[in-house]
Amino acid sequence: MTLVSINSTVAYFSMEICLEQAVPTYSGGLGVLAGDTLRSAADLGVPMVGITLLHRKGYFEQHLDAAGAQTEQPVTWQPDEILDLLPVSAIVQIEGRPVRVRAWRYIIRGVSGHEVPVFLLDTAVPENTPWDQTLTDYLYGGDSHYRLCQEVVLGMGGAAILRALGYNGELHYHLNEGHSALLTLCLLEWQLDGRARFELDEGDLDAVRRRVVFTTHTPVPAGHDKFPIDMVRHVLGADQVGVLESAKCIDEGTLNLTHLALRLSRFVNGVAMKHREVSQGMFPRYPINSITNGVHASTWTSPAFQSLFDRRIPEWRADNYYLRYAIGVPLQEIRQAHADAKHVLLDEIKARSGTELDPKVFTIGFARRATPYKRADLVISNPERLLQIADAIGPIQIVFGGKAHPHDVGGKELVRRIHEASLKLADAVKIVYVENYEMEIAAKMVAGVDLWLNNPMKPLEASGTSGMKAALNGVPSLSVLDGWWIEGHIEGVTGWSIGTSSAEGDQSKDASDLFLKLERVILPLFYGLPFAYAEVMRSAIALNGSFFNTQRMVEQYVRNAYFPAASMVEETVA
Ligand SMILES: *Cc1c(COP(=O)(O)O)cnc(C)c1O
């Protein structure tokens, strides 16, 4: 493999990147994916750097009061205890003011020592106005004007910082979601190099496109940033809006960052095969490719399974494809590693909430951003039915987690309803809502439950990744056939489906299907045929852990997006 000899660097731009628990610069799936991508790039020796914002006040810390109402607190952390402040800075223009941007560095070291630096941009510099100093404080906080200014810092400030750091040559840019698309405005200006903007032609646009790859992440229209042109003119100034207009990147009085990214990228992809199809329908004018998401294998594998894999398939860390050979690991060892991971989770839950769960009881896990389309409450939508199943077949306990965005009223209502159900079901079906779902508790949850549940409304799940983390730990999924599960699901082999692949999401049908699968298939297997259940666990690792990881994913980005075969030959020969 020629990965290391490719003599150009990929700059990976993302509004959020999950680096480690102590660095609160992410809110959920997008940030975890970004961190996992960079960790795998480091493992593979891909020349890559990450760019994000410092997020001095983080996302937020979630607490639930006695009634299950979510309250939020800013996170405080000390960047200088973890990051290195670099002796470079750059200037971006916001509302006609020069705003100085500086950068902190975090280094990710791969399995064989290759380093991927991540640059976290920071405007809290005394020479900036007090308001400009807040621009790198809150992740997804503030109003849309604040967001636009942040996106100027991320896209344009990021490009300028990379120049200041000396990355002048063969940079390729990967926009992880549209938030950083203003980077392309910077590239257009560099391409103009002082010429008048009306001289921009298709050749110039192509020169920019040759450098840019774009990954779109959500089929939910509200997930795509749009700004009215008056606001854009106020923030960027008439000249820069003129450049965007000359490049035909303003539609009907709106700057849509997804459209900007689509227009100025040479390769665009969705994050699962189905998501490609849905995105192609949303953006018929652009060819959309598919590269299915993954997770960083060693980050999301519990210590118990890490040591089992180290013993049985030691190659797995450097090359995740070896996880295929988990199929030969004795079932008793799978069961033992899982029992260890389950103890770790139950101990953590007891320490956090005081609730004691029973290690012998079938435990369902559900955790993701609390927002209505993910339907966290589906499994508690019919408490009588759940009780009846538990009585007839065997006891059930459920662990929930996930933050609602502070403005997401429906999401907060979901959390409250689950809390209410936990009081109502009390000891009959124990339910715990784990507060402040973050990287460390997520790793314990995906490894320590017996079944990972996922039931979003179709087709709104772009990919989903927590089920992939569960698979690495031998935890099968029960999920609607959307996102990655369409690809990862083999009924009764890697887990189970709710509903069929063709049907549209239907709340009551999905709920009855979910209960039916638990009652007729999953619980009887778990309680009646534990070694058959362990076989499903083992196949989840061998078939899905070996594929739905970011090592395979980054290799696909390298081959299909960054350095497609022809240019790879050129670049390695040159
Ligand atoms: C993996 C992860 C997510 C994303 O999970 P999805 O299944 O993709 O929704 C969100 N938050 C945390 C803390 C995670 O670890």
Residues whose N, C-alpha, C, O or C-beta is under 5 A from the ligand:
A	BS01	LIG	S27 G28 G29 V32 A367 R368 Y437 E438 M439 A442 G464 T465 S466 G467
